[in-house]
Amino acid sequence: MKKLQKPLFLISFFILHSSFFVFSQTVYEHISSSGIYSFLDEMANEKLITLNTAVKPYSRKLIAEKLETLLQKQEQLNKRQRADLKFFLREYYIEIENDSTLSQPLKPFRQKQGHTLSLLPPVYAYKSNPFSINFRPIGGGAGYANSNNKIYNSYFGGSLFMYGWKNLGIYANYRDAYQAKEVLALPTYLTQTMGANYKLGNGNRSGGDYSEMRGGITGTYKWFSLELIKDHIQWGNNYNGSNIFSGRTPSFAMIKMRAKPTKWFELNYFHGWLNSEVLDSARTYNPGTGSVRKVYRDKYIAANFITIGPLKGVALSFGNSIIYSDMNVQPAYFIPFLFYKSVDHTINHGADNQNSQIFFDLSIRIVKHLHVYSSLYIDEFSITRIKDKDRRNFYSIKAGFKVNNFPFNNVSYFFEFTESTPLTYTHRVPSLTYASNKFNMGHYLGDNAREYAAGISYKPLRGLFFTASYSLAMKGKENPYAFIPGGTPVDMYPFLDTIVWSSQQISLNASWEFAYNCRIDLGYIYNNISAKNADNKTADYYLERFSPAFFNGRTNTIRLGLHFGF
């Protein structure tokens, strides 16, 4: 067996065989399930539950535990919140071990010998302890129209999860999607649309299509879980895009671990297999069949995130990561609590180092209704740069707050500020960039950028959302990460000296989640996206590079969507 394969094989073997000795299960609820994530965030801001919102996705078991906690505090909820709680309990009853605490009206379907079937949402489920299974088809789409064009997207697929032997969790999600006329998510686009590996112009059709497969196998022992999964992750508190791990990249495979031995300490870790899309010329060859066999360079990431609760209502998270390539999988990076930059100095002594990062997140929920938070991502840091006004460190900082149910019930509002200095998410070696499939893993605007974002939402009834938001985003020049004799040092590039692309957006949206993860929404989006000539490049170059033509200029867009499964 090749050296490259051994660590993955051994860890996979351990997960499969240790699952017979564990007593809980883990299946993840995807970060796109906005209804349940918004509800739990609101409950945390109301100080009714304690929740580490810096690390997503949540497991369905964790969600069920929080719902059970709220079930004991129903008298503290308003009418809409109680309706939300009842609604979500219907979905997560499978994860509630002692569901006799729930009255019959909370059951999601009429059952017969453990089998259940529903049309809204479309679900087949079976539960007979210790085994349960849940399958649902997914599908939907959305249409957009403005003065530039009319476009639509559609998707279909299926989702399945299973628990067995009180110890094993398995889940899978497949979708095939098509974006007609124009693709809205490419690696260089500064949008929050989920990234995907589109096949452009497939079958001579305009636009593009892609397929995405997520899933995993997990085992949990009390406060410790070990998982082999392919999924999206998001680290860092935010309400308008994280600057640590945004979760926007196409999903990638990882060994993931979580340990929470006490209420005040939690360790999250993963080792991932990224997709460099950097051609390995030494391994690329012509097989003699009239085509070239292209091979990409291997690329990996290891990351940890430790969360401690020094005070009630305060959560401080800190961690680090390393992206490495041009070497075999390194066992030292499977140790989940190390400082990987120091490890790199030993492994690559006398050679070029790999690409390492450190990050911090602070979440404060001391005052009821109020969540104050900030996150910091650092790619390179030097104390000497602080003392020199002409030099700068490479970092991204985010700060914001959100208020729920004050001064009015069922109303929330937030404000968020993000700033990223030049070269923060960039690297001089293409296979070491902070990206997978060329999609930046950090903030969606990349480096040399600033954003202000604010929003307000109103939830008058269960499942009914009205939201209004505003954002102002600015992008500076893309600077080369290169050491050019006589050129500007990389730590002296000015921050936003020339704004080459800017976007103002006002968004109004009405959404109704009429069944779990089944939603219809209607929205209006005003965009004012502009660019200017800079560095011998035209404004049209920057517009084409950073945003879809559909949204460029001053546009008024109407959006209508219907979704069964997110």
N, C-alpha and C positions, 0 to 999 in steps of 0.2 A: 504493500500500500504506500502511496506517495506520502512524503512528509506533509504536504499541504492538506491532505485529507484527514490525517490522524486526529488532530484536535477536534474537528467537527464530528468525526465518527465516535470518538470516546464520549463526548458530551451528550450526543444524541442517544448513545447506548445507556448512559446513566439516567437520562430523563425517562426513557421507555421502561427501564427496569426498576427505577426507584419509585415509579408511579404506583406500584403494587404495595408500597409501604407508607403511603401518605393518606391524609384524611380529609382533604378538601380539594376543590377544583377551581381552575381559573379559565375563564373565557372572556375575551375583551369585547367591550362595546365601542364601536368605532367612533372617532372624534367628530365625525359628521352628524352624529345623533344629537342635534342641537337642543331638542326639547328636554331630555333628561339632564344633559350637562348644565343647561341654564337653570333648571329647577334646583339641582343640588347646589349650584353656586349661590343661588338666592338663599337657600336654607343655611348655608355656611355664613353668609353675610348677616343673616338674622340671628346668628349664634345658637342655632338649634342643633347643628351637627358640627363635628370637626372633620375637616377634609383637606388633604394636601392637593390643592388645585394647581401646583406647579408641575405635576407629572400626570400626563394623560397618554393613552386612554385609561379609563377605569375598568376594572373587571366587573362583570355582571354580579358576581358574588358580593363585591364591595358595595355596589349600588344597592343591592337587596338589603344589606346590613344597614345602610343609612336610611332606607325606606322603613325598615322595621323600627329603627330608633324614632323616626318621625311619627310612626303609628302610635307610639306611647305619648306623644306630645300634641295630639290633634287639637286639644283645647287652645293651644297657642297659635294655631293657624287660622287665617281668614277663610272665607267661604271658597274663594277661587283656589287657594293653596290646598285645602282639603280635597277639592275635586281633582286637582293635579295628583295628589298623593294616591287617591283611589285609582286613578287612571294608570299610574305607573306600577302600582302593586299588581294590577292585572297582568302586566307584561313579565314581571320578575318573580311571579309566584313559584316558578320552577326552582329558583335559587334559594327560596325560603324553606329551610329544613323542616321547621315545625309550622306548616301552613294551617294547622288547626286553629291558630290564633286569628286567622282571617275568616270573616263571615262569608257565607256562600255568595252573596252578591258581588264579592270581590273576585270570584273566579272568572277567568276570561272567556271560557266556553262551556257549553254543556259537554259533559264527559261520559264516556262509556268504557269501562274497564281500562282506564288510563289513557285511552286514545281521545284526542280532541281535534276538532277541525273548525276552521273559521274562514269566512269570506272577507271579513273586514276587521283586522288586517288579514290578508291571505296567509294562513299558517296551518301547518300540520304539526302536532306535538304529541309526545307520549311521555308519561311520567309514571314510573313504578320503581320506587327506591330499591336499589341504589342507581338504577339506570334511567336516563331520560334523553330524549332527542327532540330537536326542534328544527323544522325546515320551512322555509318560506321563499317563494319566488320574489324577485325584485325587478322593477322596471319603472320607466317614466321618461320625462324629458321636459324641455323648456323651450319657448320661443322668444326671440328678441326682435324688436323692430325700431329703427330710427331712420333719419334721413340718409344715412350712409348705406344701409342695407337691411335685409331681413334674413335672420339666421335661426337655426334651431339645433338642439342636441337631443339625443335619445340614448337610452341604455336599457339592457335587460340582463338577467342572470338569476342567480340563486344564492341563498345563504343557509348554512347549516351549522348547528353546534350540538355537542353531545357531552353528557357526563356519564361516567361509568365507575363501578366498584368503589364509590365514595372517594375516589382519588384521581381520576383521570379526566382531563378536559381536552376536547378536540373541537376546533371550529374551522370553517372554510367559507369564503365569500368570493364568488366569481361574477364578473360583469363584463359585458361587451358593449362598447359605446361608440357612437358616431356623432361627430360635430360637422354639420352641413355648412358649406360655403366658406367658412373661415374658422381656423382653430384659435381658441381663446387662451390656451396655456402652452407656451413654448418656453424653453429655458431662459431666454433673455427678456421675456415679458415681465413687467413689474405689476403683476396682478396677484390676487390671492386665490385665484382659481387653482384647484388641485392639479398638480403636474401629472403628466401621462406621457408614455412613449407612443406618440401618434405615428401611424403610417399615413403619410401625406399623399393625397391624390390617388389612393388605392382604387383600382378598377376604373380609373379615369373619372372618379367622382371628385368634386371640389370639396375642400375641407379635409378631414382626416378621421381615422377611427383607431381604436386601441382596445386591448383587453387587459384586465387587471385581475390577478389572483392573489388573495390574501388568505392567511390561515395559520394554524399552528397546533402543537401538541404540548400540553402543560402538566406539571405536577406540583402539588403544594403540600408542605408539611407544617401545620400550625401557622407560624409567622414567616415561613420561608417558601419561596416558589422558584422553580427553575423551568425555563420554557425554550422551546425551539419554535420560532414564529417567523412569519413574513408579514409585516404590517407597517402602519404609519405610527410614529410617536411624536409627541409634542412636550417639550420641557420649557418652562418659564410662564409665569402668570401674565395674562394678556386678555384683552377683549377685541383686539384688532390686529392679530398676528404676532407670534412670538419671535424674539430675536436670538434665542438659543437654538432650539430645534423646532422649526415651524410646523413640521408634518406635511409640507407641500410636495415633497419629492415623491416620485413613484415608490411604492413599498419595496423594502429590501429585507433579505433574510438576516436573522440575528439570533444569537444565544442571549437570553434575557434573564435577569435575576432580580428578585425583590426580597428584602429582609426587613421586617418590622417587629423586632423583639419587644419593644415597649411603645407606649403611646407617644413618647416624645422623640423617638429616633426611627428613621427610615432610610434604607440604602437601596437605590435603584442603579442597575448596571446593565449594559449590553455590549456585546461584541458583534459587529455587523460586517456583512460582505457587501460593499458598495459597488456601483457600476461606474467605472472610470470613463468609458467611451473614448479612451486614449489608445490609439493603435500601437500595438507591440510589433514593430517592424521585424524583430528577430524571429518571432513565432508566426508571422503572417506568411503564407506561402501559396503557390499555385499548384493545385492538385492535378493539373493536366486535363481538366474537364471544361476548360474555356472560361473559368471564373476564378477569382482569387478568394482564398479562405482567410478572412480577416479575423484577427485575434486581438482582444483588448488587454491592456495591462491590469493585473490584479490590484485591488484596492480594498482596504479594510479600515474599520474604525472601532475603537474601544472608548467607552464613556461611562463615568459614574456620577451620581448625584446624591448627596447626603442631605437629608432634611432633619433638623432638630427643632424642638419647641422649647426654647429657654423660658418663655413666659406664656401663660394662657392667652390664646388669640394671636400669638406671634409664631411664624414659621420662617426659619432661616435655612436656605438651601445653598449648597456650594458643591462644586465638582470640577472635573476636568475631562478632556478627551484628547485622543490622538488619532490622526489619520495617517496610515502608513501604506507604502507600496514598494515594489521592486525588491521584495523579500518574501520568504515563506511566512505563513501564519506564525506569530510570535507568542509562545506560551505565557510570557510575562504579562502580556496584555489581557490574559484571562483572569488575572488576580484582580478582583473587583474594587479594591480600595486603595490602589497605588496612585502615586503622582506620576503620570506617564511621561512627562517631559524629562524627569530625572532618569527614568528607565531608558529613555531614548538616548540620553547622553552616554550611557554605558554601552548599549547595543551598537550605536553608530559612532563610537569614539574615533575621532580622526577622519570622519566622513561627513557628508551632508546629513543633517538631522531630518526627521520627519516633521509633520505639521501638527503642533499641539495647541490646545486652547484651555482656558479656565473660565468658569462662569459662577455667578452668584444670583440668588433670587431672595427677596425679602417680601413677605406677605403679612399684613397687619390687619387683624379683625378684632380689635379691642372694643371699639364702639359699635353697638348694635346698628345695623343697616349699612355700615360703612366698611368698604374694603380698600385699603391703600397698599400699593405694591410697587416694586421696582426690580428690574433685572439688569445684570451687567454681563456682557460677553467680552472677553479679552483674548485677542489673538497674539499680540506681542506687547510686552510691557517692560519699560525701563525707567528707573527712578531718575536717571540723568536727563531723560526727555522731559520730565515734569519741570525741571529747573531751567530748561532751554525753551524760550517762547517760540522759536522757529522750528522746533521738532515736535512730533506728536506720537502718541501711542496708538495702536490699532485696536479700537474697541467699539462696541455698540451698547448704548444705554437706553433703557426704557423705564418710564415712570408714569403712574396713573392712579386713578381712583374710580370706584363705582359705588353708587348709593342705591339701595333698594327700599321701596315702601316708606320713603320719607321725603317730603312731608305728606305725600299722598299714597294710599295703598295701591298696590299693583302697578306702580310707576317706578322705573329705574332709569338712571342716567350715568354716563361715564365720560371721562376725559383721559386721553393717553398721548404721551409724547415719546418719540423715538428718534435717536440720532446715531449714525454710524459713520466713523471716520474713514478716510481713504485706505484701501487695501485690507480692510478688516476681514473680509471673507475671501480674499484672493491669495494665491500662492504662486511663486515663480516657477514651480514644477507643476505642469498640468495634471498629473496623476495624484497630486496632493491637495487639490483645491477642496474647500469645504462644501462639497457638492456630491450628488449622486445622479447619474444620468444627465449630468450638466445642470441640474436644477440646484440652486443654492439651498442648503439646509437651514440657513439662518433666516434673517428677516427678509421679507419678500422684495424689499427695495434694494437689497444688496448694500454695498459700502458707498461712502461719500454721498450720504442721503439723509434727509430729515423728513419727519412726518408729524402732523398734528391730527388727531382724530377725536371726535366726540359723537355721542349718540344718546337717544332717549327711546324708551320702549314702554308700551302700555299693554297689560294683559287683563282685559276686563273679565274674560271667561276662560275656563279650562281649554287649553289648546289654541286660543286665539291671540295672535301677536300683532301689534302695530308698532313699527319701528321707524325712526327717522335718524339719519346719521350724516355727518359731514367729515370730510378729510381733505387735507392739503398736503401733498407730497412733492418733494423736490429732489432731483437727482443731479449730482455734479459729474464732472468729466471722469471717464474711466482711465485711470493712470496705469501705465505698465509697471508690473512688478519685476523690474530688471535693473541690474547694476551696470549702468552705462558710464564709462570714463568721461568725466567732465559734465555729466548730466546731473539732474536734480536727485539728491539722495531720497530713497523711498520713504523715509520718515519725515521729509520736509515738503511733501505734496500739500498744497493749501486745501482747506476744507471748504467746499461749496463756493470757491471763488468765482466759478462760472456755472450757472445752472443751465444744463443743456436740455432738461426735460422736466416738466412740471404738470401736476394734475390736481384739479379741484373737482370734488365729487359731492353731490347731494343725492341721497338715496331715501326713498320712501317705500315701505313695504308692508303689505298685509299678508299674514300667513295663518292658516288654520290646519292644525294637526288633528284631523278628524278620526284617526286611529293611530296606534303606535307606529312611528316611523312612516306614516302615510300622510302626505301633506299636499295642500294646494296653496300656491302663493301668487300674488299679483304685486308687481313693483314698478316704480318709476325711478329712473336714474338720470340725473343731469351730470354730464361730464364736460369739463373744459380742459383738454389735454393739448399742450403746446410744446414746442422745442425751438432751439435756436442754433445757428451755425457756430461751430467751435472746432478748434484743432484741425482745420482743413476738412471738416466733415459738415455736411449740410443738415439743416433742420429735418428734412425728410429722412435722412439716414437715422437720426435718433428716434424719430417717431416710429419708423418701421422696426427698429431694433427693440424698443422698450414697450410698445403697446400695440394691440391689434388695431388694424385699420378701421374696424367697425366702430371703435370708441373714440378715434382721434378727432380733434377739433372740438367745436361746441356741438354737443349732441343731446337730444332728449329721447331716452330709450324707454320703451314699455316692455315689461317682462311678464310672462305667464308660464307657470310651471306646475306639473303634477308628478308626484313621486310616491312610489310604493317601495319602501326600503331605500336607505340612503347609502 
